[in-house]
């Protein structure tokens, strides 16, 4: 079951904390508290209880109710949605799931990515490469049998929300957006303006302390009015006071009033811009530089390593600066419960270095504006390169810690600075899990930028290896599919045909594994063209074999045999004996399917001969076993019996007891068909003796051959 209350502040992708998670690594800051908005909360609760249009007309509600909290960024719309979710959590025993529908740079999150993240919260696997329609249908199916509150934060339009609304009136959808969601029926909107004066002053007091507010309540009201009652602006003004214990509230109000309004912004956005300017201009130059470069933080997530790499300063200096930004209301602490539980064995400094911070989405456009104005493009690109390089090194360390002791990777790991090393595989896995949304976002942004493609390729390669090492290629297949597509984008942009072929082959394999055989076939053919252009014989041979495999899966035995034959010719010309043996076997399989038993038998005999040259006794035994099967299909049981006896002998010499037992059972079946039950019983008894200490046996058959 999922916990009902996600952490405050923007979270990476989907937030639904497990019920048995550790306590937060640090106590929540002022941004975690909720002030005012009681009228809006009551209105939202009333909207849940009101009968919908279908109920009034006597029909059953077909879908979950959708509540809309609309307001400008910085108006406290997300905080209100979370407060509502906390109050309703008991009604939804299957949990509260929160997902953000807009990237930190303002781009909408694709629906297929959102759907994968929601399904991942419930432990539901998704096929790699699946499209928006399939995945959104899976979300609706998963939520159709659960009671869930789905919080969709920062929706750009109704097209992002509507596909995710479950066909289950027992669920509730709370959407947060800047404007109306036209097109969603019976949506209940709640539009936010400024906070009431009392709540605004309470928020100021939470940052600045109650004494200064009590001493000059009129100045506090004036300051709240200058901030337009917007929570984000009030937090920044309170943070400015918190950093200056000797300053009065009147000083803050006076300074804020003296700042000229930015007439290029809409009226509603000016209070936040002025409050940000008040805080930003009060920062020392090094801190101001770190702050504006945090606009580059992927997915709006930053830690001491990210800030250190962006600004080119020490990790300890970056850590202190991020903590100071949190005090000033410029950052929020991210939920770090899972990783903190693993790293708790380390000293306090090391744990603090792993704390994560969220750059509020309402501040990102302002940070980008000052970064563009004050930093040269070359400096910004250098900062981004440093961040990518640091991320690559962390990913390499994350993967290396999974290697055996004494390996070359572990020796290289020992030579890294302590800040880049992980104490063990569990800590590295926890770091990778908590940072995965930011890491994937970093890879997407690096590839889309197009100016640091060498670093982007290294980053994607390091991320692929780390995910495969910690999660396995099967579990990480959806993420790997997207990463291979990023590699393909870079390769096509720079006409790197060898990399194109490799990426297309990897994507094709994932398509074939999930049943999209026609898509896989198109990928393999494109990989073949790219491999030929690059003169890469390995890629062309691999592509031809894969094309044959796709035709085999489609039941086109003639084309499958043709492509296997082409691949075999290339392997024979290069003397690649292991590949020759495998391809002879694949040819034998498709000829068997097609009923061409003579061709099938010749190919299985050739496979057995190839394995014999390789001194692979087990492979030879398996190939002879398949030859015996073909002889039986062809109506030649006596020849099949002799061939199977030969296979048993090779299996005995290979020392493979389970294979030997399986072949004994094959002999027994053949003898039964020949009318010799006594001999068949002897072979079954021999198989039972072989398996006494080996567990259950398995049947010997070719890759996909069926009787």
Order of alpha helices (4+ residues) and beta strands (2+ residues): beta-alpha-alpha-beta-alpha-beta-alpha-alpha-beta-alpha-beta-beta-alpha-alpha-alpha-alpha-alpha-alpha-alpha-beta-alpha-alpha-beta-alpha-alpha-beta-alpha-alpha-alpha-alpha-alpha-alpha-alpha-alpha-alpha-alpha-alpha-alpha-alpha-alpha-alpha-alpha
